[in-house]
Amino acid sequence: MSLTREHRQEDLSFAYISAVAAKAGYNCYRMGGHDYGIDREIGDVAQIGKRRVDVGHRLHIQAKASHNFINSDDDNCILYDLKIDTYNTLILEERGNPAILVLYCMPSDEDGWLSVYEEYTTLRHCGYWVSLRGLPASTNKETQRIKIPKEQMFTDLSLKSIMDRIKGGGLP
């Protein structure tokens, strides 16, 4: 028996986030314990003397993977219907560590998700990030449509920029 489609999509989104964090030079942690709306944590590492140490700056990530998104060229964004519980968790301002949503946009055909060859390994399409902190609570019952600007592609450079803002006391 194999994993469900949703679990395989989730695992590939985690792989995408971990690869981006590794390229950017950050530690990527899988959240332990119970699931309270955060899937991954990115941590900053610095060299102190001859050792590298975790210096405590944190970014929380709620990971989503889907082929059910709308590529809106009219306003240059990705539209995604986020489950209402997840939306209402990510808008919280009481959070100690800032949190973002990373939506890994995948092809609908499973054969296009991952290609592994001797010369390269490819995850198809990419992920986009958005901070929902401070948005109004939704009165919807099931989902809330969110917009993610296409310029907010989740890359090593965008992650470095987010972490620099956090280190400076700001938000993503």
Secondary structure, DSSP 8 states (H G I E B T S, - for coil): ----HHHHHHHHHHHHHHHHHHHHT-EEEE--SS-SS--EEEEEEEEETTEEEEEEEEEEEEEEEES--EEETTTTEEEEEEEHHHHHHHT-S--SS-EEEEEEE--SSGGGSEEE-SS-EEE-SEEEEE--TT------SSEEEEEEETT-B--HHHHHHHHHHHHTT---
